[in-house]
Amino acid sequence: MTKRFAGFMAIFAFFVVCVSGLFADTDMADVLLRALAAMAVFFFLGLLVGHVANRILLDNLFGEEAPDIAEVPEEEVKPEGRGAEAPPS
């Protein structure tokens, strides 16, 4: 997810700089140089934002359930609620 987000941001930045250079009637070499620089900057920015978003998503999916289960005392756990017990051998 992180690399996809970084790639999307980089390509989007490249596109925006190229289109704005086209409308500004700027030299092609200058536009491409600026677009490549923007692409590199937004790739690393996208890596950072994607990593943070991934951590938030994983914490919301798995991080809150584990402490709730771990905090239940053993006295409150009822063995009869766990299913059928094995017959004595």
Gaussian input, Z-matrix of N, CA and C with variables (Angstrom, degrees):
# hf/3-21g

backbone

0 1
 N
 C     1     B1
 C     2     B2     1     A1
 N     3     B3     2     A2     1     D1
 C     4     B4     3     A3     2     D2
 C     5     B5     4     A4     3     D3
 N     6     B6     5     A5     4     D4
 C     7     B7     6     A6     5     D5
 C     8     B8     7     A7     6     D6
 N     9     B9     8     A8     7     D7
 C    10    B10     9     A9     8     D8
 C    11    B11    10    A10     9     D9
 N    12    B12    11    A11    10    D10
 C    13    B13    12    A12    11    D11
 C    14    B14    13    A13    12    D12
 N    15    B15    14    A14    13    D13
 C    16    B16    15    A15    14    D14
 C    17    B17    16    A16    15    D15
 N    18    B18    17    A17    16    D16
 C    19    B19    18    A18    17    D17
 C    20    B20    19    A19    18    D18
 N    21    B21    20    A20    19    D19
 C    22    B22    21    A21    20    D20
 C    23    B23    22    A22    21    D21
 N    24    B24    23    A23    22    D22
 C    25    B25    24    A24    23    D23
 C    26    B26    25    A25    24    D24
 N    27    B27    26    A26    25    D25
 C    28    B28    27    A27    26    D26
 C    29    B29    28    A28    27    D27
 N    30    B30    29    A29    28    D28
 C    31    B31    30    A30    29    D29
 C    32    B32    31    A31    30    D30
 N    33    B33    32    A32    31    D31
 C    34    B34    33    A33    32    D32
 C    35    B35    34    A34    33    D33
 N    36    B36    35    A35    34    D34
 C    37    B37    36    A36    35    D35
 C    38    B38    37    A37    36    D36
 N    39    B39    38    A38    37    D37
 C    40    B40    39    A39    38    D38
 C    41    B41    40    A40    39    D39
 N    42    B42    41    A41    40    D40
 C    43    B43    42    A42    41    D41
 C    44    B44    43    A43    42    D42
 N    45    B45    44    A44    43    D43
 C    46    B46    45    A45    44    D44
 C    47    B47    46    A46    45    D45
 N    48    B48    47    A47    46    D46
 C    49    B49    48    A48    47    D47
 C    50    B50    49    A49    48    D48
 N    51    B51    50    A50    49    D49
 C    52    B52    51    A51    50    D50
 C    53    B53    52    A52    51    D51
 N    54    B54    53    A53    52    D52
 C    55    B55    54    A54    53    D53
 C    56    B56    55    A55    54    D54
 N    57    B57    56    A56    55    D55
 C    58    B58    57    A57    56    D56
 C    59    B59    58    A58    57    D57
 N    60    B60    59    A59    58    D58
 C    61    B61    60    A60    59    D59
 C    62    B62    61    A61    60    D60
 N    63    B63    62    A62    61    D61
 C    64    B64    63    A63    62    D62
 C    65    B65    64    A64    63    D63
 N    66    B66    65    A65    64    D64
 C    67    B67    66    A66    65    D65
 C    68    B68    67    A67    66    D66
 N    69    B69    68    A68    67    D67
 C    70    B70    69    A69    68    D68
 C    71    B71    70    A70    69    D69
 N    72    B72    71    A71    70    D70
 C    73    B73    72    A72    71    D71
 C    74    B74    73    A73    72    D72
 N    75    B75    74    A74    73    D73
 C    76    B76    75    A75    74    D74
 C    77    B77    76    A76    75    D75
 N    78    B78    77    A77    76    D76
 C    79    B79    78    A78    77    D77
 C    80    B80    79    A79    78    D78
 N    81    B81    80    A80    79    D79
 C    82    B82    81    A81    80    D80
 C    83    B83    82    A82    81    D81
 N    84    B84    83    A83    82    D82
 C    85    B85    84    A84    83    D83
 C    86    B86    85    A85    84    D84
 N    87    B87    86    A86    85    D85
 C    88    B88    87    A87    86    D86
 C    89    B89    88    A88    87    D87
 N    90    B90    89    A89    88    D88
 C    91    B91    90    A90    89    D89
 C    92    B92    91    A91    90    D90
 N    93    B93    92    A92    91    D91
 C    94    B94    93    A93    92    D92
 C    95    B95    94    A94    93    D93
 N    96    B96    95    A95    94    D94
 C    97    B97    96    A96    95    D95
 C    98    B98    97    A97    96    D96
 N    99    B99    98    A98    97    D97
 C   100   B100    99    A99    98    D98
 C   101   B101   100   A100    99    D99
 N   102   B102   101   A101   100   D100
 C   103   B103   102   A102   101   D101
 C   104   B104   103   A103   102   D102
 N   105   B105   104   A104   103   D103
 C   106   B106   105   A105   104   D104
 C   107   B107   106   A106   105   D105
 N   108   B108   107   A107   106   D106
 C   109   B109   108   A108   107   D107
 C   110   B110   109   A109   108   D108
 N   111   B111   110   A110   109   D109
 C   112   B112   111   A111   110   D110
 C   113   B113   112   A112   111   D111
 N   114   B114   113   A113   112   D112
 C   115   B115   114   A114   113   D113
 C   116   B116   115   A115   114   D114
 N   117   B117   116   A116   115   D115
 C   118   B118   117   A117   116   D116
 C   119   B119   118   A118   117   D117
 N   120   B120   119   A119   118   D118
 C   121   B121   120   A120   119   D119
 C   122   B122   121   A121   120   D120
 N   123   B123   122   A122   121   D121
 C   124   B124   123   A123   122   D122
 C   125   B125   124   A124   123   D123
 N   126   B126   125   A125   124   D124
 C   127   B127   126   A126   125   D125
 C   128   B128   127   A127   126   D126
 N   129   B129   128   A128   127   D127
 C   130   B130   129   A129   128   D128
 C   131   B131   130   A130   129   D129
 N   132   B132   131   A131   130   D130
 C   133   B133   132   A132   131   D131
 C   134   B134   133   A133   132   D132
 N   135   B135   134   A134   133   D133
 C   136   B136   135   A135   134   D134
 C   137   B137   136   A136   135   D135
 N   138   B138   137   A137   136   D136
 C   139   B139   138   A138   137   D137
 C   140   B140   139   A139   138   D138
 N   141   B141   140   A140   139   D139
 C   142   B142   141   A141   140   D140
 C   143   B143   142   A142   141   D141
 N   144   B144   143   A143   142   D142
 C   145   B145   144   A144   143   D143
 C   146   B146   145   A145   144   D144
 N   147   B147   146   A146   145   D145
 C   148   B148   147   A147   146   D146
 C   149   B149   148   A148   147   D147
 N   150   B150   149   A149   148   D148
 C   151   B151   150   A150   149   D149
 C   152   B152   151   A151   150   D150
 N   153   B153   152   A152   151   D151
 C   154   B154   153   A153   152   D152
 C   155   B155   154   A154   153   D153
 N   156   B156   155   A155   154   D154
 C   157   B157   156   A156   155   D155
 C   158   B158   157   A157   156   D156
 N   159   B159   158   A158   157   D157
 C   160   B160   159   A159   158   D158
 C   161   B161   160   A160   159   D159
 N   162   B162   161   A161   160   D160
 C   163   B163   162   A162   161   D161
 C   164   B164   163   A163   162   D162
 N   165   B165   164   A164   163   D163
 C   166   B166   165   A165   164   D164
 C   167   B167   166   A166   165   D165
 N   168   B168   167   A167   166   D166
 C   169   B169   168   A168   167   D167
 C   170   B170   169   A169   168   D168
 N   171   B171   170   A170   169   D169
 C   172   B172   171   A171   170   D170
 C   173   B173   172   A172   171   D171
 N   174   B174   173   A173   172   D172
 C   175   B175   174   A174   173   D173
 C   176   B176   175   A175   174   D174
 N   177   B177   176   A176   175   D175
 C   178   B178   177   A177   176   D176
 C   179   B179   178   A178   177   D177
 N   180   B180   179   A179   178   D178
 C   181   B181   180   A180   179   D179
 C   182   B182   181   A181   180   D180
 N   183   B183   182   A182   181   D181
 C   184   B184   183   A183   182   D182
 C   185   B185   184   A184   183   D183
 N   186   B186   185   A185   184   D184
 C   187   B187   186   A186   185   D185
 C   188   B188   187   A187   186   D186
 N   189   B189   188   A188   187   D187
 C   190   B190   189   A189   188   D188
 C   191   B191   190   A190   189   D189
 N   192   B192   191   A191   190   D190
 C   193   B193   192   A192   191   D191
 C   194   B194   193   A193   192   D192
 N   195   B195   194   A194   193   D193
 C   196   B196   195   A195   194   D194
 C   197   B197   196   A196   195   D195
 N   198   B198   197   A197   196   D196
 C   199   B199   198   A198   197   D197
 C   200   B200   199   A199   198   D198
 N   201   B201   200   A200   199   D199
 C   202   B202   201   A201   200   D200
 C   203   B203   202   A202   201   D201
 N   204   B204   203   A203   202   D202
 C   205   B205   204   A204   203   D203
 C   206   B206   205   A205   204   D204
 N   207   B207   206   A206   205   D205
 C   208   B208   207   A207   206   D206
 C   209   B209   208   A208   207   D207
 N   210   B210   209   A209   208   D208
 C   211   B211   210   A210   209   D209
 C   212   B212   211   A211   210   D210
 N   213   B213   212   A212   211   D211
 C   214   B214   213   A213   212   D212
 C   215   B215   214   A214   213   D213
 N   216   B216   215   A215   214   D214
 C   217   B217   216   A216   215   D215
 C   218   B218   217   A217   216   D216
 N   219   B219   218   A218   217   D217
 C   220   B220   219   A219   218   D218
 C   221   B221   220   A220   219   D219
 N   222   B222   221   A221   220   D220
 C   223   B223   222   A222   221   D221
 C   224   B224   223   A223   222   D222
 N   225   B225   224   A224   223   D223
 C   226   B226   225   A225   224   D224
 C   227   B227   226   A226   225   D225
 N   228   B228   227   A227   226   D226
 C   229   B229   228   A228   227   D227
 C   230   B230   229   A229   228   D228
 N   231   B231   230   A230   229   D229
 C   232   B232   231   A231   230   D230
 C   233   B233   232   A232   231   D231
 N   234   B234   233   A233   232   D232
 C   235   B235   234   A234   233   D233
 C   236   B236   235   A235   234   D234
 N   237   B237   236   A236   235   D235
 C   238   B238   237   A237   236   D236
 C   239   B239   238   A238   237   D237
 N   240   B240   239   A239   238   D238
 C   241   B241   240   A240   239   D239
 C   242   B242   241   A241   240   D240
 N   243   B243   242   A242   241   D241
 C   244   B244   243   A243   242   D242
 C   245   B245   244   A244   243   D243
 N   246   B246   245   A245   244   D244
 C   247   B247   246   A246   245   D245
 C   248   B248   247   A247   246   D246
 N   249   B249   248   A248   247   D247
 C   250   B250   249   A249   248   D248
 C   251   B251   250   A250   249   D249
 N   252   B252   251   A251   250   D250
 C   253   B253   252   A252   251   D251
 C   254   B254   253   A253   252   D252
 N   255   B255   254   A254   253   D253
 C   256   B256   255   A255   254   D254
 C   257   B257   256   A256   255   D255
 N   258   B258   257   A257   256   D256
 C   259   B259   258   A258   257   D257
 C   260   B260   259   A259   258   D258
 N   261   B261   260   A260   259   D259
 C   262   B262   261   A261   260   D260
 C   263   B263   262   A262   261   D261
 N   264   B264   263   A263   262   D262
 C   265   B265   264   A264   263   D263
 C   266   B266   265   A265   264   D264

   B1=1.4370
   B2=1.5309
   B3=1.3275
   B4=1.4551
   B5=1.5268
   B6=1.3281
   B7=1.4673
   B8=1.5298
   B9=1.3324
   B10=1.4705
   B11=1.5203
   B12=1.3269
   B13=1.4564
   B14=1.5259
   B15=1.3300
   B16=1.4646
   B17=1.5244
   B18=1.3143
   B19=1.4609
   B20=1.5133
   B21=1.3368
   B22=1.4609
   B23=1.5274
   B24=1.3226
   B25=1.4638
   B26=1.5274
   B27=1.3246
   B28=1.4592
   B29=1.5295
   B30=1.3266
   B31=1.4622
   B32=1.5276
   B33=1.3320
   B34=1.4549
   B35=1.5322
   B36=1.3379
   B37=1.4668
   B38=1.5279
   B39=1.3280
   B40=1.4636
   B41=1.5281
   B42=1.3300
   B43=1.4560
   B44=1.5277
   B45=1.3281
   B46=1.4670
   B47=1.5207
   B48=1.3267
   B49=1.4655
   B50=1.5279
   B51=1.3259
   B52=1.4724
   B53=1.5309
   B54=1.3177
   B55=1.4662
   B56=1.5205
   B57=1.3362
   B58=1.4693
   B59=1.5270
   B60=1.3218
   B61=1.4640
   B62=1.5188
   B63=1.3264
   B64=1.4549
   B65=1.5278
   B66=1.3238
   B67=1.4637
   B68=1.5308
   B69=1.3300
   B70=1.4650
   B71=1.5212
   B72=1.3400
   B73=1.4634
   B74=1.5296
   B75=1.3444
   B76=1.4541
   B77=1.5239
   B78=1.3306
   B79=1.4597
   B80=1.5384
   B81=1.3347
   B82=1.4537
   B83=1.5260
   B84=1.3071
   B85=1.4663
   B86=1.5206
   B87=1.3127
   B88=1.4595
   B89=1.5309
   B90=1.3250
   B91=1.4621
   B92=1.5253
   B93=1.3220
   B94=1.4654
   B95=1.5217
   B96=1.3337
   B97=1.4615
   B98=1.5307
   B99=1.3223
   B100=1.4667
   B101=1.5306
   B102=1.3190
   B103=1.4610
   B104=1.5231
   B105=1.3334
   B106=1.4620
   B107=1.5254
   B108=1.3225
   B109=1.4612
   B110=1.5327
   B111=1.3271
   B112=1.4662
   B113=1.5221
   B114=1.3233
   B115=1.4556
   B116=1.5277
   B117=1.3214
   B118=1.4622
   B119=1.5321
   B120=1.3191
   B121=1.4664
   B122=1.5183
   B123=1.3239
   B124=1.4575
   B125=1.5237
   B126=1.3376
   B127=1.4571
   B128=1.5248
   B129=1.3348
   B130=1.4621
   B131=1.5278
   B132=1.3209
   B133=1.4541
   B134=1.5366
   B135=1.3127
   B136=1.4671
   B137=1.5121
   B138=1.3424
   B139=1.4591
   B140=1.5197
   B141=1.3221
   B142=1.4597
   B143=1.5334
   B144=1.3172
   B145=1.4649
   B146=1.5349
   B147=1.3185
   B148=1.4619
   B149=1.5110
   B150=1.3311
   B151=1.4641
   B152=1.5260
   B153=1.3233
   B154=1.4676
   B155=1.5283
   B156=1.3160
   B157=1.4679
   B158=1.5241
   B159=1.3232
   B160=1.4548
   B161=1.5239
   B162=1.3421
   B163=1.4668
   B164=1.5267
   B165=1.3288
   B166=1.4608
   B167=1.5263
   B168=1.3262
   B169=1.4582
   B170=1.5210
   B171=1.3315
   B172=1.4621
   B173=1.5186
   B174=1.3292
   B175=1.4618
   B176=1.5166
   B177=1.3224
   B178=1.4533
   B179=1.5228
   B180=1.3279
   B181=1.4606
   B182=1.5210
   B183=1.3359
   B184=1.4565
   B185=1.5268
   B186=1.3022
   B187=1.4570
   B188=1.5070
   B189=1.3210
   B190=1.4540
   B191=1.5220
   B192=1.3173
   B193=1.4590
   B194=1.5192
   B195=1.3146
   B196=1.4611
   B197=1.5261
   B198=1.3373
   B199=1.4652
   B200=1.5224
   B201=1.3313
   B202=1.4593
   B203=1.5221
   B204=1.3063
   B205=1.4593
   B206=1.5251
   B207=1.3324
   B208=1.4562
   B209=1.5266
   B210=1.3233
   B211=1.4535
   B212=1.5243
   B213=1.3311
   B214=1.4599
   B215=1.5238
   B216=1.3404
   B217=1.4707
   B218=1.5188
   B219=1.3226
   B220=1.4653
   B221=1.5142
   B222=1.3333
   B223=1.4531
   B224=1.5263
   B225=1.3221
   B226=1.4555
   B227=1.5231
   B228=1.3125
   B229=1.4584
   B230=1.5157
   B231=1.3186
   B232=1.4611
   B233=1.5241
   B234=1.3257
   B235=1.4673
   B236=1.5206
   B237=1.3423
   B238=1.4696
   B239=1.5262
   B240=1.3063
   B241=1.4537
   B242=1.5127
   B243=1.3069
   B244=1.4652
   B245=1.5149
   B246=1.2979
   B247=1.4502
   B248=1.5197
   B249=1.3113
   B250=1.4609
   B251=1.5221
   B252=1.3384
   B253=1.4506
   B254=1.5353
   B255=1.3204
   B256=1.4688
   B257=1.5210
   B258=1.3428
   B259=1.4630
   B260=1.5379
   B261=1.3219
   B262=1.4636
   B263=1.5238
   B264=1.3275
   B265=1.4574
   B266=1.4927
   A1=110.89
   A2=115.61
   A3=120.07
   A4=111.22
   A5=116.26
   A6=119.77
   A7=111.74
   A8=116.22
   A9=118.89
   A10=111.02
   A11=116.03
   A12=120.02
   A13=110.36
   A14=117.03
   A15=120.87
   A16=110.74
   A17=116.66
   A18=120.01
   A19=112.69
   A20=116.15
   A21=120.04
   A22=110.80
   A23=116.98
   A24=119.65
   A25=111.18
   A26=117.57
   A27=121.24
   A28=111.13
   A29=116.74
   A30=120.14
   A31=110.74
   A32=116.63
   A33=120.16
   A34=110.96
   A35=117.37
   A36=120.94
   A37=110.51
   A38=116.72
   A39=120.89
   A40=110.45
   A41=116.38
   A42=121.52
   A43=111.78
   A44=116.70
   A45=120.61
   A46=110.91
   A47=117.04
   A48=119.81
   A49=110.66
   A50=117.89
   A51=120.35
   A52=111.51
   A53=116.82
   A54=119.64
   A55=110.75
   A56=117.31
   A57=119.01
   A58=110.92
   A59=117.82
   A60=120.68
   A61=112.17
   A62=116.35
   A63=121.25
   A64=110.62
   A65=116.29
   A66=120.06
   A67=112.26
   A68=117.44
   A69=120.40
   A70=111.56
   A71=116.94
   A72=122.39
   A73=111.58
   A74=115.51
   A75=123.00
   A76=109.91
   A77=116.22
   A78=122.50
   A79=109.84
   A80=116.07
   A81=120.55
   A82=112.37
   A83=118.69
   A84=121.51
   A85=110.98
   A86=117.19
   A87=121.59
   A88=110.74
   A89=116.24
   A90=120.39
   A91=110.54
   A92=116.66
   A93=119.36
   A94=112.27
   A95=117.08
   A96=120.05
   A97=111.18
   A98=116.51
   A99=120.10
   A100=111.11
   A101=117.13
   A102=120.64
   A103=110.99
   A104=117.33
   A105=120.22
   A106=111.47
   A107=117.23
   A108=120.45
   A109=110.53
   A110=116.64
   A111=120.11
   A112=110.60
   A113=116.56
   A114=120.97
   A115=111.17
   A116=117.27
   A117=121.25
   A118=111.24
   A119=116.52
   A120=120.26
   A121=110.72
   A122=117.11
   A123=119.93
   A124=112.49
   A125=117.90
   A126=119.43
   A127=109.83
   A128=117.32
   A129=119.87
   A130=111.83
   A131=116.90
   A132=120.31
   A133=110.30
   A134=116.41
   A135=120.94
   A136=112.28
   A137=117.86
   A138=120.23
   A139=111.03
   A140=115.92
   A141=120.79
   A142=110.93
   A143=117.15
   A144=121.23
   A145=110.37
   A146=117.75
   A147=121.05
   A148=112.72
   A149=116.64
   A150=120.34
   A151=110.54
   A152=116.83
   A153=120.87
   A154=110.00
   A155=117.49
   A156=120.85
   A157=111.16
   A158=117.17
   A159=121.43
   A160=110.85
   A161=117.06
   A162=120.91
   A163=110.99
   A164=117.42
   A165=120.94
   A166=110.35
   A167=116.85
   A168=120.95
   A169=111.15
   A170=117.38
   A171=120.45
   A172=112.03
   A173=117.33
   A174=119.89
   A175=111.31
   A176=117.54
   A177=120.04
   A178=112.31
   A179=117.19
   A180=119.70
   A181=112.58
   A182=117.33
   A183=120.44
   A184=114.45
   A185=117.98
   A186=120.32
   A187=114.86
   A188=118.98
   A189=120.36
   A190=112.68
   A191=119.28
   A192=121.06
   A193=112.02
   A194=117.15
   A195=120.47
   A196=112.85
   A197=121.71
   A198=119.27
   A199=112.71
   A200=119.73
   A201=121.64
   A202=110.91
   A203=117.68
   A204=121.56
   A205=109.60
   A206=117.48
   A207=120.82
   A208=112.17
   A209=119.12
   A210=121.58
   A211=113.53
   A212=119.83
   A213=121.90
   A214=108.56
   A215=117.61
   A216=119.12
   A217=111.35
   A218=116.25
   A219=120.84
   A220=112.47
   A221=118.25
   A222=120.49
   A223=111.70
   A224=116.91
   A225=120.56
   A226=112.88
   A227=117.79
   A228=121.00
   A229=108.27
   A230=116.80
   A231=121.20
   A232=109.02
   A233=117.98
   A234=119.42
   A235=113.24
   A236=119.26
   A237=119.30
   A238=111.42
   A239=117.91
   A240=120.75
   A241=113.37
   A242=117.78
   A243=120.80
   A244=113.13
   A245=119.60
   A246=120.59
   A247=111.18
   A248=116.59
   A249=121.58
   A250=109.96
   A251=114.60
   A252=119.05
   A253=108.85
   A254=114.69
   A255=119.29
   A256=109.15
   A257=117.80
   A258=120.24
   A259=110.60
   A260=117.53
   A261=118.73
   A262=110.54
   A263=115.93
   A264=118.87
   A265=113.30
   D1=-39.01
   D2=-176.56
   D3=-64.62
   D4=-46.78
   D5=-178.02
   D6=-68.71
   D7=-34.26
   D8=177.22
   D9=-64.77
   D10=-43.14
   D11=-179.89
   D12=-64.67
   D13=-41.20
   D14=178.72
   D15=-64.60
   D16=-42.12
   D17=178.19
   D18=-64.05
   D19=-40.79
   D20=178.06
   D21=-62.88
   D22=-45.49
   D23=-179.57
   D24=-64.30
   D25=-38.25
   D26=-179.74
   D27=-65.91
   D28=-45.73
   D29=-179.82
   D30=-66.93
   D31=-38.59
   D32=178.40
   D33=-64.04
   D34=-41.61
   D35=178.26
   D36=-64.40
   D37=-42.19
   D38=178.02
   D39=-59.80
   D40=-45.63
   D41=179.78
   D42=-61.87
   D43=-45.90
   D44=-177.83
   D45=-63.41
   D46=-42.97
   D47=-179.86
   D48=-67.19
   D49=-39.69
   D50=178.47
   D51=-64.60
   D52=-43.67
   D53=-179.57
   D54=-67.43
   D55=-41.57
   D56=179.14
   D57=-66.83
   D58=-34.15
   D59=175.48
   D60=-68.62
   D61=-33.65
   D62=177.61
   D63=-65.75
   D64=-44.55
   D65=179.94
   D66=-73.06
   D67=-25.10
   D68=179.86
   D69=-84.49
   D70=-5.79
   D71=179.74
   D72=59.19
   D73=49.45
   D74=-179.15
   D75=-96.94
   D76=160.44
   D77=178.34
   D78=-60.45
   D79=140.37
   D80=-174.98
   D81=-63.29
   D82=-41.00
   D83=179.98
   D84=-63.39
   D85=-38.99
   D86=179.02
   D87=-67.37
   D88=-40.84
   D89=179.28
   D90=-65.01
   D91=-44.72
   D92=-179.62
   D93=-65.99
   D94=-37.81
   D95=177.12
   D96=-63.49
   D97=-43.80
   D98=178.08
   D99=-67.97
   D100=-37.34
   D101=179.89
   D102=-66.39
   D103=-40.50
   D104=177.41
   D105=-66.54
   D106=-38.64
   D107=177.06
   D108=-64.86
   D109=-43.43
   D110=178.07
   D111=-64.73
   D112=-36.99
   D113=178.80
   D114=-62.67
   D115=-43.59
   D116=179.45
   D117=-65.82
   D118=-44.29
   D119=-179.27
   D120=-63.58
   D121=-45.65
   D122=-177.28
   D123=-74.63
   D124=-21.80
   D125=173.48
   D126=-65.72
   D127=-48.06
   D128=179.92
   D129=-68.90
   D130=-35.06
   D131=174.91
   D132=-65.30
   D133=-39.47
   D134=177.34
   D135=-66.65
   D136=-35.59
   D137=174.99
   D138=-61.41
   D139=-43.18
   D140=-179.71
   D141=-65.92
   D142=-49.72
   D143=-178.99
   D144=-65.69
   D145=-39.48
   D146=178.28
   D147=-64.85
   D148=-38.35
   D149=177.80
   D150=-65.26
   D151=-43.92
   D152=178.79
   D153=-63.50
   D154=-43.68
   D155=179.44
   D156=-63.96
   D157=-38.76
   D158=178.75
   D159=-64.82
   D160=-42.55
   D161=178.42
   D162=-63.88
   D163=-41.67
   D164=179.07
   D165=-63.71
   D166=-42.35
   D167=179.72
   D168=-63.87
   D169=-46.23
   D170=179.99
   D171=-66.24
   D172=-37.98
   D173=177.21
   D174=-65.26
   D175=-38.43
   D176=178.71
   D177=-71.15
   D178=-33.39
   D179=-179.46
   D180=-78.59
   D181=-44.45
   D182=-171.39
   D183=-118.44
   D184=-19.85
   D185=-172.54
   D186=-74.53
   D187=-31.15
   D188=-175.71
   D189=-86.66
   D190=-22.93
   D191=-178.51
   D192=-74.95
   D193=-39.57
   D194=-175.11
   D195=-62.87
   D196=-45.65
   D197=179.06
   D198=-65.56
   D199=-34.36
   D200=179.18
   D201=-64.15
   D202=-40.97
   D203=-179.74
   D204=-71.72
   D205=-38.97
   D206=-177.48
   D207=-70.58
   D208=-23.40
   D209=-176.64
   D210=-84.57
   D211=-7.29
   D212=-179.18
   D213=-75.08
   D214=123.01
   D215=178.40
   D216=-67.49
   D217=154.65
   D218=-177.85
   D219=-66.18
   D220=-27.64
   D221=-179.27
   D222=-64.75
   D223=-29.25
   D224=-177.78
   D225=-82.60
   D226=-13.10
   D227=180.00
   D228=-80.28
   D229=124.10
   D230=-177.26
   D231=-99.00
   D232=121.28
   D233=-178.65
   D234=-67.49
   D235=-27.14
   D236=-178.12
   D237=-71.07
   D238=-16.02
   D239=178.97
   D240=-84.38
   D241=0.71
   D242=-176.15
   D243=-92.22
   D244=-0.28
   D245=179.20
   D246=113.95
   D247=-173.62
   D248=-177.72
   D249=-71.75
   D250=138.27
   D251=178.11
   D252=-85.34
   D253=157.41
   D254=179.53
   D255=-72.35
   D256=141.11
   D257=179.22
   D258=-67.84
   D259=149.40
   D260=179.71
   D261=-65.87
   D262=144.74
   D263=-177.40
   D264=-100.16

